[in-house]
Every structure is written in C-alpha cells, then in structure tokens.
Amino acid sequence: MSESEIQSEESLKPRVPRLTAERSLPQASAEALVKIIKGYAVASNGGEAQVNYKDVASAAGIPPTRVSANNRFLEESEILTSPKYGFYLPSEGAVRFAREAAWDEAGAKAHLRRIVSRCWYGQVAIQNLTLRPSLSRSEFKKSLAIKCGASEGDSNALDFLIDFVVYTGLVEAAENGTLSRGNLDEVPQALRSTPSPAGSPASSIVTAGEGPVTVEAPKSGEVSLVIHLHVSSFEELTPDHASRLKQWMESLKGMPGSLEVKLAAGESQDKAD
C-alpha cells in the first residue's frame, strides 16, 4: 500500500470526539494573557472604543488566532465584555491594571486579583487554602479540573490557568511548586467564606470536595465548636478528604471548651442532626 493510500485511509477513520470543559479555559500562557489584556486596553483607548481580536493582535504583537482563542475565557472571567458579537471592551479593572502596570506592575496586579477572586477558579483557590496552609500544584489542578469538568486533554489549559492565578498574586508558588495563599487584601471578606443564613451567629467556610465547616459563635465564656460535614455523594468519601479533615481537627486539640461533630447525609441532614 502506497503512502498516499495510507494517508487517505487514515483520513477516513472516524475521529473520537474530545470532551471539552464546561467552563472556558485559557489557551495561552500567563505572560501571553497579560499581553492580551494590556492589548485590549491600548487598542480600545482605555475602554472607550469597541475592538476586535485583530486590533488587539496588532497592539499586543501577538498572532490574531491566539488572541481570539482566549476571548471567551477573558469574557467569562469578566476581564472583557462583549457589547456585540466579535467586539470587546476591557473592564474597568483591566484598564486600570494596564495603565498602572507600566509604572508599578506588582501593585497593578491588585486590580486583576480583585477580578480573579470573583471568578470560579479564584474561589477554588481561596476555598482550598482556607483551612490548609499549602497544597501541591497537582492537588490544585485536580480541584480546578473537577470544578470545571475538564478532561485530560485540558491539562495544558489548566496549567496556564494556575500560572495566571499565581501571576495575579492570589496564590503564591514556592520553588518546589507548593502553592500557598497569596495577598487577599483586595478580596472582599464575603468572598473568603460562605455567608451564614440570616440571623445565624455562625460563619461557614467551604473547602473543595468537602461540606461546609461551620464555626458557631460561643454563647458563653466557653468556646464551643460544632462541625457539620455534609456529604452529597459517596464519591466524596475518599481517603484524601478524610486525611485533610483529620489533619485540621488534630489542630483543635487542646482547645478549651467542647467539640461536637454532627454527620448528615444529603437532604436528610436535619433528621441526622
């Protein structure tokens, strides 16, 4: 069989469709994303004129296809808005970042950090590091993948996403790849934890893969801690989750007062409590 016949036969084979993530992911490095954001600010004259990806490519010195491939991600992140099909405007925070970055890029990142903290991936980062001092890159990547429904084919995009979050300063990366909580000064307190029901003295924190951990305000001089672990699916009952919860509870040893643990399953939690 000749080479041309082999190529023809290969082209006739049905291609297996690849699962795509439920949320848009970046298709370029953090460095390229920053250039694109700055490009939108410049091309739009500070957000005054609607521009398309070709205008931005020229301003940023990036191939047009790379710009267009990241428009959806930037729009879903609310870094861009789209007044009409094919045209975009940078958000106020994106414009302020681009303007200030020329003089103080480290300080200008605060504008991106504020935007990212409201995004789904920013919340995954905050939630994962609420009760843990650090986590590995692979653990963070797994949490992001589960949250957005990514497949193995999205591995590079998830790496780009992690690098972008690290660039903003919301998460800090050590030389060994370990990730820890970054600067949350610009992040509203309401975004750092799940709000309690109206009238409740409790404050809740949500960790990825686990239910909300509720810390109730003490009613007397003694400290009382009540933990509600809600399991929505048996798939969440993994050794990793159990180990993480045990590690946190170990840190409570020696704490004055009482520790009460209540377990609830799905909608029947009220009865279990």
C-alpha positions as protocol buffer text, in pm:
chain_id: "A"
residue {
  index: 1
  type: MET
  ca { x: 0 y: 0 z: 0 }
}
residue {
  index: 2
  type: SER
  ca { x: 142 y: 336 z: -103 }
}
residue {
  index: 3
  type: GLU
  ca { x: 194 y: 626 z: 138 }
}
residue {
  index: 4
  type: SER
  ca { x: -85 y: 827 z: -26 }
}
residue {
  index: 5
  type: GLU
  ca { x: -327 y: 536 z: 16 }
}
residue {
  index: 6
  type: ILE
  ca { x: -233 y: 503 z: 383 }
}
residue {
  index: 7
  type: GLN
  ca { x: -292 y: 875 z: 440 }
}
residue {
  index: 8
  type: SER
  ca { x: -626 y: 852 z: 260 }
}
residue {
  index: 9
  type: GLU
  ca { x: -730 y: 557 z: 475 }
}
residue {
  index: 10
  type: GLU
  ca { x: -627 y: 742 z: 793 }
}
residue {
  index: 11
  type: SER
  ca { x: -834 y: 1043 z: 693 }
}
residue {
  index: 12
  type: LEU
  ca { x: -1143 y: 825 z: 652 }
}
residue {
  index: 13
  type: LYS
  ca { x: -1119 y: 684 z: 1003 }
}
residue {
  index: 14
  type: PRO
  ca { x: -1377 y: 840 z: 1236 }
}
residue {
  index: 15
  type: ARG
  ca { x: -1227 y: 1079 z: 1488 }
}
residue {
  index: 16
  type: VAL
  ca { x: -1312 y: 1025 z: 1851 }
}
residue {
  index: 17
  type: PRO
  ca { x: -1470 y: 1345 z: 1983 }
}
residue {
  index: 18
  type: ARG
  ca { x: -1283 y: 1506 z: 2271 }
}
residue {
  index: 19
  type: LEU
  ca { x: -1471 y: 1611 z: 2580 }
}
residue {
  index: 20
  type: THR
  ca { x: -1447 y: 1981 z: 2643 }
}
residue {
  index: 21
  type: ALA
  ca { x: -1454 y: 2155 z: 2980 }
}
residue {
  index: 22
  type: GLU
  ca { x: -1782 y: 2303 z: 3099 }
}
residue {
  index: 23
  type: ARG
  ca { x: -1609 y: 2637 z: 3155 }
}
residue {
  index: 24
  type: SER
  ca { x: -1373 y: 2825 z: 2928 }
}
residue {
  index: 25
  type: LEU
  ca { x: -1003 y: 2780 z: 2996 }
}
residue {
  index: 26
  type: PRO
  ca { x: -706 y: 2988 z: 2878 }
}
residue {
  index: 27
  type: GLN
  ca { x: -531 y: 2874 z: 2564 }
}
residue {
  index: 28
  type: ALA
  ca { x: -209 y: 3066 z: 2621 }
}
residue {
  index: 29
  type: SER
  ca { x: 49 y: 3122 z: 2891 }
}
residue {
  index: 30
  type: ALA
  ca { x: 2 y: 3373 z: 3172 }
}
residue {
  index: 31
  type: GLU
  ca { x: 254 y: 3601 z: 3001 }
}
residue {
  index: 32
  type: ALA
  ca { x: 53 y: 3596 z: 2677 }
}
residue {
  index: 33
  type: LEU
  ca { x: -274 y: 3655 z: 2865 }
}
residue {
  index: 34
  type: VAL
  ca { x: -127 y: 3963 z: 3031 }
}
residue {
  index: 35
  type: LYS
  ca { x: -14 y: 4095 z: 2692 }
}
residue {
  index: 36
  type: ILE
  ca { x: -363 y: 4038 z: 2551 }
}
residue {
  index: 37
  type: ILE
  ca { x: -526 y: 4222 z: 2843 }
}
residue {
  index: 38
  type: LYS
  ca { x: -289 y: 4514 z: 2801 }
}
residue {
  index: 39
  type: GLY
  ca { x: -350 y: 4500 z: 2425 }
}
residue {
  index: 40
  type: TYR
  ca { x: -724 y: 4539 z: 2474 }
}
residue {
  index: 41
  type: ALA
  ca { x: -669 y: 4840 z: 2698 }
}
residue {
  index: 42
  type: VAL
  ca { x: -443 y: 5007 z: 2441 }
}
residue {
  index: 43
  type: ALA
  ca { x: -644 y: 4918 z: 2130 }
}
residue {
  index: 44
  type: SER
  ca { x: -971 y: 5033 z: 2289 }
}
residue {
  index: 45
  type: ASN
  ca { x: -819 y: 5363 z: 2405 }
}
residue {
  index: 46
  type: GLY
  ca { x: -877 y: 5283 z: 2768 }
}
residue {
  index: 47
  type: GLY
  ca { x: -1210 y: 5110 z: 2715 }
}
residue {
  index: 48
  type: GLU
  ca { x: -1368 y: 5387 z: 2508 }
}
residue {
  index: 49
  type: ALA
  ca { x: -1390 y: 5204 z: 2172 }
}
residue {
  index: 50
  type: GLN
  ca { x: -1506 y: 4853 z: 2088 }
}
residue {
  index: 51
  type: VAL
  ca { x: -1232 y: 4646 z: 1926 }
}
residue {
  index: 52
  type: ASN
  ca { x: -1193 y: 4303 z: 1770 }
}
residue {
  index: 53
  type: TYR
  ca { x: -918 y: 4047 z: 1805 }
}
residue {
  index: 54
  type: LYS
  ca { x: -728 y: 4174 z: 1500 }
}
residue {
  index: 55
  type: ASP
  ca { x: -698 y: 4522 z: 1652 }
}
residue {
  index: 56
  type: VAL
  ca { x: -565 y: 4371 z: 1975 }
}
residue {
  index: 57
  type: ALA
  ca { x: -324 y: 4139 z: 1796 }
}
residue {
  index: 58
  type: SER
  ca { x: -166 y: 4440 z: 1627 }
}
residue {
  index: 59
  type: ALA
  ca { x: -139 y: 4635 z: 1952 }
}
residue {
  index: 60
  type: ALA
  ca { x: -6 y: 4343 z: 2158 }
}
residue {
  index: 61
  type: GLY
  ca { x: 223 y: 4190 z: 1896 }
}
residue {
  index: 62
  type: ILE
  ca { x: 51 y: 3853 z: 1929 }
}
residue {
  index: 63
  type: PRO
  ca { x: -90 y: 3633 z: 1650 }
}
residue {
  index: 64
  type: PRO
  ca { x: -462 y: 3705 z: 1591 }
}
residue {
  index: 65
  type: THR
  ca { x: -559 y: 3340 z: 1640 }
}
residue {
  index: 66
  type: ARG
  ca { x: -403 y: 3338 z: 1987 }
}
residue {
  index: 67
  type: VAL
  ca { x: -599 y: 3647 z: 2085 }
}
residue {
  index: 68
  type: SER
  ca { x: -931 y: 3510 z: 1958 }
}
residue {
  index: 69
  type: ALA
  ca { x: -869 y: 3173 z: 2127 }
}
residue {
  index: 70
  type: ASN
  ca { x: -863 y: 3345 z: 2468 }
}
residue {
  index: 71
  type: ASN
  ca { x: -1152 y: 3589 z: 2424 }
}
residue {
  index: 72
  type: ARG
  ca { x: -1411 y: 3356 z: 2571 }
}
residue {
  index: 73
  type: PHE
  ca { x: -1202 y: 3284 z: 2880 }
}
residue {
  index: 74
  type: LEU
  ca { x: -1136 y: 3653 z: 2940 }
}
residue {
  index: 75
  type: GLU
  ca { x: -1504 y: 3734 z: 2888 }
}
residue {
  index: 76
  type: GLU
  ca { x: -1623 y: 3466 z: 3131 }
}
residue {
  index: 77
  type: SER
  ca { x: -1366 y: 3598 z: 3380 }
}
residue {
  index: 78
  type: GLU
  ca { x: -1526 y: 3944 z: 3339 }
}
residue {
  index: 79
  type: ILE
  ca { x: -1195 y: 4088 z: 3228 }
}
residue {
  index: 80
  type: LEU
  ca { x: -1366 y: 4164 z: 2896 }
}
residue {
  index: 81
  type: THR
  ca { x: -1723 y: 4243 z: 2800 }
}
residue {
  index: 82
  type: SER
  ca { x: -1877 y: 4193 z: 2456 }
}
residue {
  index: 83
  type: PRO
  ca { x: -2127 y: 4468 z: 2359 }
}
residue {
  index: 84
  type: LYS
  ca { x: -2183 y: 4297 z: 2025 }
}
residue {
  index: 85
  type: TYR
  ca { x: -2067 y: 3982 z: 1851 }
}
residue {
  index: 86
  type: GLY
  ca { x: -1700 y: 3990 z: 1763 }
}
residue {
  index: 87
  type: PHE
  ca { x: -1622 y: 4311 z: 1953 }
}
residue {
  index: 88
  type: TYR
  ca { x: -1497 y: 4355 z: 2305 }
}
residue {
  index: 89
  type: LEU
  ca { x: -1425 y: 4613 z: 2573 }
}
residue {
  index: 90
  type: PRO
  ca { x: -1185 y: 4572 z: 2865 }
}
residue {
  index: 91
  type: SER
  ca { x: -1337 y: 4605 z: 3212 }
}
residue {
  index: 92
  type: GLU
  ca { x: -1250 y: 4900 z: 3432 }
}
residue {
  index: 93
  type: GLY
  ca { x: -1021 y: 4682 z: 3641 }
}
residue {
  index: 94
  type: ALA
  ca { x: -840 y: 4558 z: 3330 }
}
residue {
  index: 95
  type: VAL
  ca { x: -786 y: 4914 z: 3208 }
}
residue {
  index: 96
  type: ARG
  ca { x: -656 y: 5028 z: 3546 }
}
residue {
  index: 97
  type: PHE
  ca { x: -421 y: 4730 z: 3556 }
}
residue {
  index: 98
  type: ALA
  ca { x: -284 y: 4809 z: 3210 }
}
residue {
  index: 99
  type: ARG
  ca { x: -229 y: 5176 z: 3293 }
}
residue {
  index: 100
  type: GLU
  ca { x: -62 y: 5122 z: 3629 }
}
residue {
  index: 101
  type: ALA
  ca { x: 146 y: 4822 z: 3520 }
}
residue {
  index: 102
  type: ALA
  ca { x: 374 y: 5049 z: 3316 }
}
residue {
  index: 103
  type: TRP
  ca { x: 487 y: 5214 z: 3643 }
}
residue {
  index: 104
  type: ASP
  ca { x: 424 y: 4952 z: 3909 }
}
residue {
  index: 105
  type: GLU
  ca { x: 329 y: 4608 z: 3777 }
}
residue {
  index: 106
  type: ALA
  ca { x: 341 y: 4443 z: 4119 }
}
residue {
  index: 107
  type: GLY
  ca { x: 95 y: 4698 z: 4259 }
}
residue {
  index: 108
  type: ALA
  ca { x: -120 y: 4693 z: 3946 }
}
residue {
  index: 109
  type: LYS
  ca { x: -183 y: 4321 z: 3992 }
}
residue {
  index: 110
  type: ALA
  ca { x: -425 y: 4414 z: 4270 }
}
residue {
  index: 111
  type: HIS
  ca { x: -684 y: 4504 z: 4005 }
}
residue {
  index: 112
  type: LEU
  ca { x: -658 y: 4161 z: 3841 }
}
residue {
  index: 113
  type: ARG
  ca { x: -655 y: 3995 z: 4182 }
}
residue {
  index: 114
  type: ARG
  ca { x: -988 y: 4157 z: 4267 }
}
residue {
  index: 115
  type: ILE
  ca { x: -1140 y: 4032 z: 3940 }
}
residue {
  index: 116
  type: VAL
  ca { x: -998 y: 3680 z: 3972 }
}
residue {
  index: 117
  type: SER
  ca { x: -1121 y: 3644 z: 4331 }
}
residue {
  index: 118
  type: ARG
  ca { x: -1479 y: 3663 z: 4199 }
}
residue {
  index: 119
  type: CYS
  ca { x: -1422 y: 3401 z: 3930 }
}
residue {
  index: 120
  type: TRP
  ca { x: -1489 y: 3032 z: 3981 }
}
residue {
  index: 121
  type: TYR
  ca { x: -1118 y: 2945 z: 3968 }
}
residue {
  index: 122
  type: GLY
  ca { x: -1031 y: 3219 z: 4215 }
}
residue {
  index: 123
  type: GLN
  ca { x: -1290 y: 3084 z: 4455 }
}
residue {
  index: 124
  type: VAL
  ca { x: -1148 y: 2732 z: 4417 }
}
residue {
  index: 125
  type: ALA
  ca { x: -809 y: 2870 z: 4516 }
}
residue {
  index: 126
  type: ILE
  ca { x: -945 y: 3058 z: 4818 }
}
residue {
  index: 127
  type: GLN
  ca { x: -1156 y: 2763 z: 4933 }
}
residue {
  index: 128
  type: ASN
  ca { x: -871 y: 2513 z: 4905 }
}
residue {
  index: 129
  type: LEU
  ca { x: -636 y: 2732 z: 5106 }
}
residue {
  index: 130
  type: THR
  ca { x: -884 y: 2844 z: 5371 }
}
residue {
  index: 131
  type: LEU
  ca { x: -808 y: 2559 z: 5611 }
}
residue {
  index: 132
  type: ARG
  ca { x: -480 y: 2440 z: 5462 }
}
residue {
  index: 133
  type: PRO
  ca { x: -151 y: 2627 z: 5472 }
}
residue {
  index: 134
  type: SER
  ca { x: -45 y: 2488 z: 5135 }
}
residue {
  index: 135
  type: LEU
  ca { x: -118 y: 2233 z: 4864 }
}
residue {
  index: 136
  type: SER
  ca { x: 66 y: 2083 z: 4573 }
}
residue {
  index: 137
  type: ARG
  ca { x: 20 y: 2201 z: 4217 }
}
residue {
  index: 138
  type: SER
  ca { x: -130 y: 1864 z: 4122 }
}
residue {
  index: 139
  type: GLU
  ca { x: -386 y: 1890 z: 4402 }
}
residue {
  index: 140
  type: PHE
  ca { x: -490 y: 2238 z: 4291 }
}
residue {
  index: 141
  type: LYS
  ca { x: -503 y: 2123 z: 3930 }
}
residue {
  index: 142
  type: LYS
  ca { x: -729 y: 1833 z: 4027 }
}
residue {
  index: 143
  type: SER
  ca { x: -965 y: 2065 z: 4215 }
}
residue {
  index: 144
  type: LEU
  ca { x: -986 y: 2300 z: 3917 }
}
residue {
  index: 145
  type: ALA
  ca { x: -1045 y: 2011 z: 3677 }
}
residue {
  index: 146
  type: ILE
  ca { x: -1329 y: 1871 z: 3885 }
}
residue {
  index: 147
  type: LYS
  ca { x: -1491 y: 2214 z: 3923 }
}
residue {
  index: 148
  type: CYS
  ca { x: -1489 y: 2293 z: 3551 }
}
residue {
  index: 149
  type: GLY
  ca { x: -1544 y: 1940 z: 3419 }
}
residue {
  index: 150
  type: ALA
  ca { x: -1209 y: 1928 z: 3240 }
}
residue {
  index: 151
  type: SER
  ca { x: -1065 y: 1616 z: 3079 }
}
residue {
  index: 152
  type: GLU
  ca { x: -706 y: 1501 z: 3028 }
}
residue {
  index: 153
  type: GLY
  ca { x: -700 y: 1696 z: 2705 }
}
residue {
  index: 154
  type: ASP
  ca { x: -734 y: 2018 z: 2906 }
}
residue {
  index: 155
  type: SER
  ca { x: -418 y: 1955 z: 3110 }
}
residue {
  index: 156
  type: ASN
  ca { x: -214 y: 2230 z: 2943 }
}
residue {
  index: 157
  type: ALA
  ca { x: -501 y: 2478 z: 2973 }
}
residue {
  index: 158
  type: LEU
  ca { x: -526 y: 2404 z: 3346 }
}
residue {
  index: 159
  type: ASP
  ca { x: -153 y: 2469 z: 3383 }
}
residue {
  index: 160
  type: PHE
  ca { x: -199 y: 2803 z: 3206 }
}
residue {
  index: 161
  type: LEU
  ca { x: -483 y: 2882 z: 3445 }
}
residue {
  index: 162
  type: ILE
  ca { x: -275 y: 2803 z: 3754 }
}
residue {
  index: 163
  type: ASP
  ca { x: 10 y: 3020 z: 3626 }
}
residue {
  index: 164
  type: PHE
  ca { x: -235 y: 3306 z: 3566 }
}
residue {
  index: 165
  type: VAL
  ca { x: -374 y: 3282 z: 3921 }
}
residue {
  index: 166
  type: VAL
  ca { x: -18 y: 3280 z: 4056 }
}
residue {
  index: 167
  type: TYR
  ca { x: 68 y: 3584 z: 3843 }
}
residue {
  index: 168
  type: THR
  ca { x: -214 y: 3785 z: 3999 }
}
residue {
  index: 169
  type: GLY
  ca { x: -74 y: 3713 z: 4346 }
}
residue {
  index: 170
  type: LEU
  ca { x: -391 y: 3546 z: 4473 }
}
residue {
  index: 171
  type: VAL
  ca { x: -181 y: 3232 z: 4515 }
}
residue {
  index: 172
  type: GLU
  ca { x: 192 y: 3215 z: 4578 }
}
residue {
  index: 173
  type: ALA
  ca { x: 416 y: 2942 z: 4437 }
}
residue {
  index: 174
  type: ALA
  ca { x: 731 y: 2820 z: 4610 }
}
residue {
  index: 175
  type: GLU
  ca { x: 1036 y: 2699 z: 4419 }
}
residue {
  index: 176
  type: ASN
  ca { x: 936 y: 2338 z: 4483 }
}
residue {
  index: 177
  type: GLY
  ca { x: 594 y: 2400 z: 4327 }
}
residue {
  index: 178
  type: THR
  ca { x: 400 y: 2414 z: 4654 }
}
residue {
  index: 179
  type: LEU
  ca { x: 116 y: 2664 z: 4648 }
}
residue {
  index: 180
  type: SER
  ca { x: 4 y: 2881 z: 4939 }
}
residue {
  index: 181
  type: ARG
  ca { x: -239 y: 3165 z: 4999 }
}
residue {
  index: 182
  type: GLY
  ca { x: -132 y: 3493 z: 4847 }
}
residue {
  index: 183
  type: ASN
  ca { x: -244 y: 3850 z: 4901 }
}
residue {
  index: 184
  type: LEU
  ca { x: -613 y: 3870 z: 4988 }
}
residue {
  index: 185
  type: ASP
  ca { x: -618 y: 4235 z: 5094 }
}
residue {
  index: 186
  type: GLU
  ca { x: -830 y: 4333 z: 4792 }
}
residue {
  index: 187
  type: VAL
  ca { x: -1064 y: 4036 z: 4826 }
}
residue {
  index: 188
  type: PRO
  ca { x: -1393 y: 4124 z: 4998 }
}
residue {
  index: 189
  type: GLN
  ca { x: -1449 y: 3930 z: 5319 }
}
residue {
  index: 190
  type: ALA
  ca { x: -1775 y: 3792 z: 5177 }
}
residue {
  index: 191
  type: LEU
  ca { x: -1578 y: 3612 z: 4907 }
}
residue {
  index: 192
  type: ARG
  ca { x: -1341 y: 3448 z: 5152 }
}
residue {
  index: 193
  type: SER
  ca { x: -1614 y: 3241 z: 5316 }
}
residue {
  index: 194
  type: THR
  ca { x: -1965 y: 3119 z: 5256 }
}
residue {
  index: 195
  type: PRO
  ca { x: -2212 y: 3353 z: 5429 }
}
residue {
  index: 196
  type: SER
  ca { x: -2425 y: 3218 z: 5711 }
}
residue {
  index: 197
  type: PRO
  ca { x: -2806 y: 3211 z: 5697 }
}
residue {
  index: 198
  type: ALA
  ca { x: -2976 y: 3532 z: 5803 }
}
residue {
  index: 199
  type: GLY
  ca { x: -2988 y: 3571 z: 6179 }
}
residue {
  index: 200
  type: SER
  ca { x: -2738 y: 3294 z: 6238 }
}
residue {
  index: 201
  type: PRO
  ca { x: -2429 y: 3364 z: 6453 }
}
residue {
  index: 202
  type: ALA
  ca { x: -2231 y: 3107 z: 6260 }
}
residue {
  index: 203
  type: SER
  ca { x: -1975 y: 3165 z: 5987 }
}
residue {
  index: 204
  type: SER
  ca { x: -1901 y: 2895 z: 5730 }
}
residue {
  index: 205
  type: ILE
  ca { x: -1601 y: 2807 z: 5521 }
}
residue {
  index: 206
  type: VAL
  ca { x: -1622 y: 2575 z: 5223 }
}
residue {
  index: 207
  type: THR
  ca { x: -1333 y: 2351 z: 5128 }
}
residue {
  index: 208
  type: ALA
  ca { x: -1312 y: 2178 z: 4791 }
}
residue {
  index: 209
  type: GLY
  ca { x: -1450 y: 1827 z: 4798 }
}
residue {
  index: 210
  type: GLU
  ca { x: -1590 y: 1863 z: 5149 }
}
residue {
  index: 211
  type: GLY
  ca { x: -1900 y: 2010 z: 5300 }
}
residue {
  index: 212
  type: PRO
  ca { x: -1914 y: 2342 z: 5483 }
}
residue {
  index: 213
  type: VAL
  ca { x: -1737 y: 2354 z: 5817 }
}
residue {
  index: 214
  type: THR
  ca { x: -1948 y: 2575 z: 6043 }
}
residue {
  index: 215
  type: VAL
  ca { x: -1795 y: 2752 z: 6340 }
}
residue {
  index: 216
  type: GLU
  ca { x: -2063 y: 2879 z: 6574 }
}
residue {
  index: 217
  type: ALA
  ca { x: -2011 y: 3180 z: 6796 }
}
residue {
  index: 218
  type: PRO
  ca { x: -1983 y: 3088 z: 7165 }
}
residue {
  index: 219
  type: LYS
  ca { x: -2289 y: 3155 z: 7378 }
}
residue {
  index: 220
  type: SER
  ca { x: -2088 y: 3179 z: 7698 }
}
residue {
  index: 221
  type: GLY
  ca { x: -1732 y: 3228 z: 7809 }
}
residue {
  index: 222
  type: GLU
  ca { x: -1653 y: 2876 z: 7690 }
}
residue {
  index: 223
  type: VAL
  ca { x: -1561 y: 2810 z: 7330 }
}
residue {
  index: 224
  type: SER
  ca { x: -1785 y: 2560 z: 7153 }
}
residue {
  index: 225
  type: LEU
  ca { x: -1716 y: 2433 z: 6803 }
}
residue {
  index: 226
  type: VAL
  ca { x: -1979 y: 2247 z: 6603 }
}
residue {
  index: 227
  type: ILE
  ca { x: -1872 y: 2090 z: 6274 }
}
residue {
  index: 228
  type: HIS
  ca { x: -2129 y: 1993 z: 6010 }
}
residue {
  index: 229
  type: LEU
  ca { x: -1989 y: 1769 z: 5738 }
}
residue {
  index: 230
  type: HIS
  ca { x: -2239 y: 1736 z: 5454 }
}
residue {
  index: 231
  type: VAL
  ca { x: -2177 y: 1457 z: 5205 }
}
residue {
  index: 232
  type: SER
  ca { x: -2374 y: 1496 z: 4885 }
}
residue {
  index: 233
  type: SER
  ca { x: -2222 y: 1192 z: 4716 }
}
residue {
  index: 234
  type: PHE
  ca { x: -2042 y: 877 z: 4828 }
}
residue {
  index: 235
  type: GLU
  ca { x: -1777 y: 965 z: 4570 }
}
residue {
  index: 236
  type: GLU
  ca { x: -1665 y: 1241 z: 4807 }
}
residue {
  index: 237
  type: LEU
  ca { x: -1579 y: 984 z: 5074 }
}
residue {
  index: 238
  type: THR
  ca { x: -1217 y: 949 z: 4969 }
}
residue {
  index: 239
  type: PRO
  ca { x: -912 y: 880 z: 5186 }
}
residue {
  index: 240
  type: ASP
  ca { x: -765 y: 1213 z: 5075 }
}
residue {
  index: 241
  type: HIS
  ca { x: -1065 y: 1410 z: 5202 }
}
residue {
  index: 242
  type: ALA
  ca { x: -1068 y: 1213 z: 5528 }
}
residue {
  index: 243
  type: SER
  ca { x: -698 y: 1278 z: 5578 }
}
residue {
  index: 244
  type: ARG
  ca { x: -739 y: 1652 z: 5518 }
}
residue {
  index: 245
  type: LEU
  ca { x: -1029 y: 1675 z: 5764 }
}
residue {
  index: 246
  type: LYS
  ca { x: -843 y: 1472 z: 6026 }
}
residue {
  index: 247
  type: GLN
  ca { x: -537 y: 1695 z: 5990 }
}
residue {
  index: 248
  type: TRP
  ca { x: -747 y: 2004 z: 6053 }
}
residue {
  index: 249
  type: MET
  ca { x: -926 y: 1851 z: 6352 }
}
residue {
  index: 250
  type: GLU
  ca { x: -592 y: 1749 z: 6503 }
}
residue {
  index: 251
  type: SER
  ca { x: -503 y: 2119 z: 6517 }
}
residue {
  index: 252
  type: LEU
  ca { x: -801 y: 2173 z: 6751 }
}
residue {
  index: 253
  type: LYS
  ca { x: -660 y: 1952 z: 7025 }
}
residue {
  index: 254
  type: GLY
  ca { x: -602 y: 2140 z: 7344 }
}
residue {
  index: 255
  type: MET
  ca { x: -863 y: 2398 z: 7255 }
}
residue {
  index: 256
  type: PRO
  ca { x: -1075 y: 2490 z: 7562 }
}
residue {
  index: 257
  type: GLY
  ca { x: -1443 y: 2406 z: 7558 }
}
residue {
  index: 258
  type: SER
  ca { x: -1625 y: 2128 z: 7378 }
}
residue {
  index: 259
  type: LEU
  ca { x: -1603 y: 1982 z: 7028 }
}
residue {
  index: 260
  type: GLU
  ca { x: -1916 y: 1833 z: 6878 }
}
residue {
  index: 261
  type: VAL
  ca { x: -1929 y: 1660 z: 6540 }
}
residue {
  index: 262
  type: LYS
  ca { x: -2260 y: 1607 z: 6359 }
}
residue {
  index: 263
  type: LEU
  ca { x: -2285 y: 1398 z: 6045 }
}
residue {
  index: 264
  type: ALA
  ca { x: -2565 y: 1444 z: 5791 }
}
residue {
  index: 265
  type: ALA
  ca { x: -2634 y: 1287 z: 5454 }
}
residue {
  index: 266
  type: GLY
  ca { x: -2794 y: 1486 z: 5172 }
}
residue {
  index: 267
  type: GLU
  ca { x: -3140 y: 1625 z: 5231 }
}
residue {
  index: 268
  type: SER
  ca { x: -3187 y: 1423 z: 5549 }
}
residue {
  index: 269
  type: GLN
  ca { x: -2932 y: 1633 z: 5738 }
}
residue {
  index: 270
  type: ASP
  ca { x: -3191 y: 1790 z: 5969 }
}
residue {
  index: 271
  type: LYS
  ca { x: -3300 y: 1448 z: 6093 }
}
residue {
  index: 272
  type: ALA
  ca { x: -2940 y: 1334 z: 6138 }
}
residue {
  index: 273
  type: ASP
  ca { x: -2854 y: 1643 z: 6341 }
}
